[in-house]
Amino acid sequence: DEARAAFGIAGCGPVYISVGRMIAYKDPLRVLDIFLKAEKENPQARLIYIGDGILREDFLRRCGHADLEGRVLYFQRVSFAEIARAYASADYFLSGCDTEGFGLAAVESLMCGCRPVLPRSGAFPEIFRDASFFYREDLTFDKGPRSEAECGRILAEFSWDKALDRWEDLYRKESK
């Protein structure tokens, strides 16, 4: 597919992605652990990580270990348009953050056809209500089919049109 070819992973799969700052509460090292739990025995699986921060060197050092070497594509920054392409190239979006305040990257990934795999904490359970979106304490998750009805509900609830309508209503109310 075109999006995977753009990242040089056309023959690989499944593909995972994580987008976020490399800081302790975002837990990029947990993202590596989830990826390995899911695809330890599959050398064709790849992880795309986009982000930067204080844990960057620890993350890159861990990516050099034999179990991950050559399987992680790391980008400090990509353009806004490239993030959408990266999401579209992936099968699963991974979050390691237990205290996410909203989870915009997870919603963005879903909008691009990528299935979020999230901790059952922070704001995630309020947005993603179906169990198929969450990993367990042991960092494993079910790869079975996701609930298309639940995906549709999330995408409808968090569409730009709906967000703009809410903003306009709030603005009108507060400006009286």
Secondary structure, DSSP 8 states (H G I E B T S, - for coil): -HHHHHTT-TT--SEEEEES--SGGG-HHHHHHHHHHHHTT-TT-EEEEE--STTHHHHHHHHTSTTTTTTEEEES---HHHHHHHHHH-SEEE---TT-SS-HHHHHHHHTT-EEEB-S-TTHHHH--SGGGB--TTS----S---HHHHHHHHHHT-HHHHHHHHHHHHHHHT-
